[in-house]
Amino acid sequence: MICSELHPVAFWIAAGIAAGLAVTPLIFLILDKTGKLKPALRSDLWTRYKSWLVLAPLMVGPLLAGRLAAIIGVGVLSLACYREFARATGMFRYRAISAVVALGILLLTFAAADQWYGFFVALSSLTISLLVIIALFADQPKGYIQRVALGIFAFSLFGVCLGHYGYFANDKDGAGQAFLLAILLCVELNDVFAYCTGKMFGRRKLAPQTSPNKTIGGALGALILTSALFATLVHAIVHGSALDQPVHLVAMGMLLSLTGQWGDLVMSSIKRDLGVKDLGVTIPGHGGLLDRFDSLIFVGPAMFHYVNYFLGLGLDQPVRGITGH
């Protein structure tokens, strides 16, 4: 039986996000009055802020609404990210392959909603096998490897990796929703910390050919600040459990920051390869969905399996919710 009560930490994180959005305009006004904001930067910040006023409820709302809403929300995000990737890479032209990727994402969402972890795990090999086979039906050997590889690549990132967030919601005491909100908050702040500390301490470029604006100082600053914040939140979520040890809390914080930054760099590499600045124009001031949520891609499976190893998060439900076995 899944607990429908909201975890206290989830409530406070949501309240903190709301409070942050409420005071942000005041910070902008203070910076503007002190001459810290140039006109172009002021306009960009306000555009981004207005986008967050829409994004935040869309992201946080499903997580607070319950496990099924959270799982469906993750599935919708996965499909939307694949659609954006398919348009940017031309994958949308290969309808059969795109249909298999979409089917795989839908089945992953069903497996999470049904609490059917065995099926969730099996879908990686089953969907990849189907992608390899379905691509044969076009009878076009030229470009076969590229089409199949792109399909597998997309399904792995936007189906399997993002799909792990859906399984976080399957927890009997509501810790899954708290973890999801903590991850969401810390991943987004990880980018902010990297930007701010990079401006203050960044000298050497981290990956100049991949992402010219990122610095080693920014990456280290984000690693320190994000690790501390996430360790504090996880301590509150799993207080008294096997994970509530300094070594685990610090390791999880560092893992979140590093995998978040790697996700950003991977998407930057894709954009450089495609020769585009952004992968979409869905979100004013941010670009596309993948430009905003790229940092989440590798964090999901890393956090899920770390927590699962010690707590069995989302895997302690003996009866599947839909198929009933």
ChimeraX attribute file (.defattr): number of C-alpha atoms within 10 A of each C-alpha:
attribute: neighborCount
match mode: 1-to-1
recipient: residues
	/A:1	13
	/A:2	15
	/A:3	14
	/A:4	14
	/A:5	12
	/A:6	18
	/A:7	18
	/A:8	13
	/A:9	20
	/A:10	24
	/A:11	14
	/A:12	13
	/A:13	18
	/A:14	21
	/A:15	12
	/A:16	13
	/A:17	15
	/A:18	14
	/A:19	11
	/A:20	11
	/A:21	16
	/A:22	12
	/A:23	10
	/A:24	13
	/A:25	14
	/A:26	11
	/A:27	11
	/A:28	17
	/A:29	14
	/A:30	13
	/A:31	14
	/A:32	14
	/A:33	10
	/A:34	9
	/A:35	10
	/A:36	13
	/A:37	16
	/A:38	11
	/A:39	11
	/A:40	8
	/A:41	11
	/A:42	16
	/A:43	13
	/A:44	14
	/A:45	16
	/A:46	15
	/A:47	15
	/A:48	15
	/A:49	18
	/A:50	14
	/A:51	16
	/A:52	18
	/A:53	13
	/A:54	11
	/A:55	13
	/A:56	14
	/A:57	15
	/A:58	12
	/A:59	17
	/A:60	21
	/A:61	15
	/A:62	18
	/A:63	27
	/A:64	21
	/A:65	13
	/A:66	19
	/A:67	25
	/A:68	18
	/A:69	17
	/A:70	27
	/A:71	27
	/A:72	19
	/A:73	20
	/A:74	25
	/A:75	26
	/A:76	15
	/A:77	20
	/A:78	26
	/A:79	20
	/A:80	17
	/A:81	24
	/A:82	26
	/A:83	18
	/A:84	20
	/A:85	22
	/A:86	18
	/A:87	13
	/A:88	17
	/A:89	15
	/A:90	12
	/A:91	20
	/A:92	17
	/A:93	11
	/A:94	15
	/A:95	11
	/A:96	16
	/A:97	23
	/A:98	21
	/A:99	15
	/A:100	20
	/A:101	26
	/A:102	21
	/A:103	16
	/A:104	25
	/A:105	27
	/A:106	19
	/A:107	18
	/A:108	29
	/A:109	27
	/A:110	19
	/A:111	25
	/A:112	29
	/A:113	23
	/A:114	21
	/A:115	27
	/A:116	24
	/A:117	18
	/A:118	10
	/A:119	16
	/A:120	21
	/A:121	13
	/A:122	11
	/A:123	19
	/A:124	17
	/A:125	10
	/A:126	12
	/A:127	21
	/A:128	21
	/A:129	12
	/A:130	14
	/A:131	24
	/A:132	18
	/A:133	12
	/A:134	15
	/A:135	21
	/A:136	12
	/A:137	9
	/A:138	10
	/A:139	8
	/A:140	9
	/A:141	9
	/A:142	8
	/A:143	9
	/A:144	14
	/A:145	12
	/A:146	10
	/A:147	18
	/A:148	20
	/A:149	15
	/A:150	18
	/A:151	25
	/A:152	21
	/A:153	14
	/A:154	22
	/A:155	28
	/A:156	20
	/A:157	18
	/A:158	27
	/A:159	31
	/A:160	24
	/A:161	19
	/A:162	25
	/A:163	28
	/A:164	25
	/A:165	28
	/A:166	30
	/A:167	30
	/A:168	27
	/A:169	29
	/A:170	29
	/A:171	22
	/A:172	17
	/A:173	17
	/A:174	24
	/A:175	25
	/A:176	27
	/A:177	29
	/A:178	28
	/A:179	25
	/A:180	22
	/A:181	24
	/A:182	22
	/A:183	24
	/A:184	20
	/A:185	19
	/A:186	24
	/A:187	26
	/A:188	16
	/A:189	17
	/A:190	27
	/A:191	19
	/A:192	15
	/A:193	22
	/A:194	27
	/A:195	20
	/A:196	15
	/A:197	19
	/A:198	23
	/A:199	15
	/A:200	12
	/A:201	14
	/A:202	21
	/A:203	13
	/A:204	13
	/A:205	17
	/A:206	18
	/A:207	13
	/A:208	11
	/A:209	11
	/A:210	17
	/A:211	18
	/A:212	11
	/A:213	15
	/A:214	22
	/A:215	23
	/A:216	18
	/A:217	22
	/A:218	27
	/A:219	23
	/A:220	19
	/A:221	22
	/A:222	27
	/A:223	22
	/A:224	17
	/A:225	19
	/A:226	29
	/A:227	23
	/A:228	17
	/A:229	18
	/A:230	24
	/A:231	24
	/A:232	15
	/A:233	22
	/A:234	23
	/A:235	17
	/A:236	14
	/A:237	22
	/A:238	18
	/A:239	12
	/A:240	10
	/A:241	11
	/A:242	11
	/A:243	20
	/A:244	16
	/A:245	15
	/A:246	11
	/A:247	10
	/A:248	17
	/A:249	22
	/A:250	20
	/A:251	14
	/A:252	22
	/A:253	25
	/A:254	21
	/A:255	20
	/A:256	28
	/A:257	28
	/A:258	23
	/A:259	21
	/A:260	26
	/A:261	24
	/A:262	18
	/A:263	19
	/A:264	22
	/A:265	19
	/A:266	17
	/A:267	21
	/A:268	22
	/A:269	15
	/A:270	16
	/A:271	19
	/A:272	15
	/A:273	11
	/A:274	13
	/A:275	9
	/A:276	12
	/A:277	11
	/A:278	19
	/A:279	23
	/A:280	19
	/A:281	13
	/A:282	15
	/A:283	18
	/A:284	15
	/A:285	18
	/A:286	19
	/A:287	15
	/A:288	20
	/A:289	22
	/A:290	24
	/A:291	21
	/A:292	17
	/A:293	19
	/A:294	24
	/A:295	27
	/A:296	24
	/A:297	28
	/A:298	25
	/A:299	26
	/A:300	25
	/A:301	19
	/A:302	17
	/A:303	21
	/A:304	20
	/A:305	14
	/A:306	17
	/A:307	20
	/A:308	14
	/A:309	10
	/A:310	11
	/A:311	15
	/A:312	14
	/A:313	22
	/A:314	25
	/A:315	17
	/A:316	13
	/A:317	17
	/A:318	11
	/A:319	13
	/A:320	16
	/A:321	16
	/A:322	12
	/A:323	10
	/A:324	10
	/A:325	9
